[in-house]
């Protein structure tokens, strides 16, 4: 999860109308529990093609977004993103809030490539690392190749806060937390 102090609550309920009423909140794993931290620090596996047609996988995607939209109900901060390892599933899936459109976007099996060499330092926080914030240096512009919920490959470019958000979430899929990259 990535957030900034200035716009953390923007757009938080913008996608509620698209979720099925059966969606449920999943437990958010934190580093405060050593067993949960082991899951958070494990590298995630790619989502296999056959999973895209599995109704249970589609239900998980709905539940993951619902959890991000309702993160405050678990005594946490408003979410700007959420990755599958943060709810105990080590698969390559995350959602990120697009701060330009206030819409949540799903990324499955993402691959990120920096555009240029320019980096920026931003204060980050995380649902899985409660009560800690810190400066992290990340690329200012990135290109992300990913699959949508139907398994179709897509490519998008992001800059500034949206580029930072997708890099933060991708780190979760690699078993890396923002505290591992915090500037000292």
QUIRA-V209021 format. One record per residue. N is the residue number from 1. RES is the residue in three letters. PHI is phi in whole degrees, -180 to 180 (999 if undefined). OMEGA is omega in whole degrees, 0 to 359 (NA if undefined). Layout:
# QUIRA-V209021
n=N res=RES phi=PHI omega=OMEGA
n=N res=RES phi=PHI omega=OMEGA
This chain:
# QUIRA-V209021
n=1 res=UNK phi=999 omega=177
n=2 res=UNK phi=-125 omega=176
n=3 res=UNK phi=-148 omega=173
n=4 res=UNK phi=-128 omega=182
n=5 res=UNK phi=-64 omega=186
n=6 res=UNK phi=-73 omega=187
n=7 res=UNK phi=-132 omega=184
n=8 res=UNK phi=-63 omega=185
n=9 res=UNK phi=-98 omega=180
n=10 res=UNK phi=-62 omega=171
n=11 res=UNK phi=74 omega=188
n=12 res=UNK phi=-62 omega=182
n=13 res=UNK phi=-107 omega=188
n=14 res=UNK phi=-66 omega=183
n=15 res=UNK phi=-111 omega=184
n=16 res=UNK phi=-59 omega=184
n=17 res=UNK phi=-71 omega=181
n=18 res=UNK phi=-94 omega=182
n=19 res=UNK phi=-88 omega=175
n=20 res=UNK phi=-62 omega=182
n=21 res=UNK phi=-68 omega=180
n=22 res=UNK phi=-85 omega=182
n=23 res=UNK phi=-60 omega=180
n=24 res=UNK phi=-128 omega=179
n=25 res=UNK phi=-83 omega=178
n=26 res=UNK phi=-99 omega=179
n=27 res=UNK phi=-69 omega=177
n=28 res=UNK phi=-88 omega=179
n=29 res=UNK phi=-77 omega=178
n=30 res=UNK phi=-132 omega=178
n=31 res=UNK phi=-74 omega=178
n=32 res=UNK phi=-69 omega=177
n=33 res=UNK phi=-110 omega=186
n=34 res=UNK phi=-64 omega=177
n=35 res=UNK phi=-69 omega=177
n=36 res=UNK phi=-65 omega=179
n=37 res=UNK phi=-62 omega=178
n=38 res=UNK phi=-60 omega=178
n=39 res=UNK phi=-66 omega=181
n=40 res=UNK phi=-62 omega=185
n=41 res=UNK phi=-98 omega=179
n=42 res=UNK phi=-94 omega=178
n=43 res=UNK phi=-70 omega=183
n=44 res=UNK phi=-84 omega=179
n=45 res=UNK phi=-93 omega=178
n=46 res=UNK phi=-63 omega=173
n=47 res=UNK phi=-79 omega=181
n=48 res=UNK phi=-80 omega=184
n=49 res=UNK phi=-52 omega=184
n=50 res=UNK phi=-66 omega=179
n=51 res=UNK phi=-68 omega=183
n=52 res=UNK phi=-60 omega=181
n=53 res=UNK phi=-94 omega=182
n=54 res=UNK phi=-80 omega=180
n=55 res=UNK phi=-59 omega=179
n=56 res=UNK phi=-68 omega=177
n=57 res=UNK phi=-67 omega=178
n=58 res=UNK phi=-62 omega=177
n=59 res=UNK phi=-65 omega=177
n=60 res=UNK phi=-60 omega=179
n=61 res=UNK phi=-60 omega=177
n=62 res=UNK phi=-63 omega=181
n=63 res=UNK phi=-66 omega=179
n=64 res=UNK phi=-64 omega=178
n=65 res=UNK phi=-65 omega=179
n=66 res=UNK phi=-57 omega=179
n=67 res=UNK phi=-63 omega=177
n=68 res=UNK phi=-63 omega=182
n=69 res=UNK phi=-67 omega=183
n=70 res=UNK phi=-118 omega=184
n=71 res=UNK phi=-60 omega=181
n=72 res=UNK phi=-66 omega=179
n=73 res=UNK phi=-71 omega=176
n=74 res=UNK phi=-104 omega=181
n=75 res=UNK phi=55 omega=182
n=76 res=UNK phi=-122 omega=180
n=77 res=UNK phi=-88 omega=173
n=78 res=UNK phi=-62 omega=183
n=79 res=UNK phi=-85 omega=171
n=80 res=UNK phi=-114 omega=178
n=81 res=UNK phi=-180 omega=176
n=82 res=UNK phi=-156 omega=180
n=83 res=UNK phi=-117 omega=183
n=84 res=UNK phi=-53 omega=179
n=85 res=UNK phi=-60 omega=180
n=86 res=UNK phi=-71 omega=175
n=87 res=UNK phi=-121 omega=172
n=88 res=UNK phi=91 omega=180
n=89 res=UNK phi=-116 omega=181
n=90 res=UNK phi=-89 omega=174
n=91 res=UNK phi=-126 omega=189
n=92 res=UNK phi=-84 omega=181
n=93 res=UNK phi=-141 omega=168
n=94 res=UNK phi=-152 omega=171
n=95 res=UNK phi=-112 omega=173
n=96 res=UNK phi=-137 omega=176
n=97 res=UNK phi=-79 omega=174
n=98 res=UNK phi=-84 omega=185
n=99 res=UNK phi=-72 omega=176
n=100 res=UNK phi=-81 omega=184
n=101 res=UNK phi=-113 omega=186
n=102 res=UNK phi=60 omega=178
n=103 res=UNK phi=-115 omega=176
n=104 res=UNK phi=-84 omega=180
n=105 res=UNK phi=-126 omega=180
n=106 res=UNK phi=-95 omega=177
n=107 res=UNK phi=-129 omega=178
n=108 res=UNK phi=-118 omega=182
n=109 res=UNK phi=52 omega=184
n=110 res=UNK phi=-73 omega=173
n=111 res=UNK phi=-132 omega=183
n=112 res=UNK phi=-112 omega=176
n=113 res=UNK phi=-125 omega=177
n=114 res=UNK phi=-65 omega=172
n=115 res=UNK phi=-108 omega=182
n=116 res=UNK phi=81 omega=185
n=117 res=UNK phi=-117 omega=184
n=118 res=UNK phi=-70 omega=178
n=119 res=UNK phi=-124 omega=178
n=120 res=UNK phi=-139 omega=179
n=121 res=UNK phi=-106 omega=184
n=122 res=UNK phi=-137 omega=174
n=123 res=UNK phi=-76 omega=179
n=124 res=UNK phi=-120 omega=173
n=125 res=UNK phi=-140 omega=185
n=126 res=UNK phi=-156 omega=176
n=127 res=UNK phi=-58 omega=184
n=128 res=UNK phi=-88 omega=179
n=129 res=UNK phi=-129 omega=186
n=130 res=UNK phi=-62 omega=171
n=131 res=UNK phi=63 omega=177
n=132 res=UNK phi=-130 omega=173
n=133 res=UNK phi=-133 omega=178
n=134 res=UNK phi=-168 omega=179
n=135 res=UNK phi=-76 omega=178
n=136 res=UNK phi=-130 omega=179
n=137 res=UNK phi=-92 omega=181
n=138 res=UNK phi=-140 omega=177
n=139 res=UNK phi=-65 omega=181
n=140 res=UNK phi=-76 omega=181
n=141 res=UNK phi=-132 omega=178
n=142 res=UNK phi=-142 omega=171
n=143 res=UNK phi=-115 omega=180
n=144 res=UNK phi=-125 omega=175
n=145 res=UNK phi=-105 omega=186
n=146 res=UNK phi=-158 omega=174
n=147 res=UNK phi=-106 omega=175
n=148 res=UNK phi=-88 omega=185
n=149 res=UNK phi=-66 omega=177
n=150 res=UNK phi=-95 omega=179
n=151 res=UNK phi=90 omega=179
n=152 res=UNK phi=-78 omega=178
n=153 res=UNK phi=-78 omega=179
n=154 res=UNK phi=-139 omega=176
n=155 res=UNK phi=-136 omega=177
n=156 res=UNK phi=-138 omega=174
n=157 res=UNK phi=-114 omega=178
n=158 res=UNK phi=-133 omega=176
n=159 res=UNK phi=-137 omega=176
n=160 res=UNK phi=55 omega=187
n=161 res=UNK phi=-61 omega=179
n=162 res=UNK phi=-70 omega=176
n=163 res=UNK phi=-66 omega=179
n=164 res=UNK phi=-63 omega=182
n=165 res=UNK phi=-61 omega=182
n=166 res=UNK phi=-70 omega=176
n=167 res=UNK phi=-67 omega=178
n=168 res=UNK phi=-60 omega=182
n=169 res=UNK phi=-68 omega=178
n=170 res=UNK phi=-61 omega=177
n=171 res=UNK phi=-56 omega=178
n=172 res=UNK phi=-57 omega=181
n=173 res=UNK phi=-71 omega=178
n=174 res=UNK phi=-94 omega=182
n=175 res=UNK phi=79 omega=182
n=176 res=UNK phi=-110 omega=176
n=177 res=UNK phi=-107 omega=184
n=178 res=UNK phi=-61 omega=180
n=179 res=UNK phi=-66 omega=177
n=180 res=UNK phi=-73 omega=183
n=181 res=UNK phi=-112 omega=183
n=182 res=UNK phi=-60 omega=175
n=183 res=UNK phi=-72 omega=182
n=184 res=UNK phi=-83 omega=NA
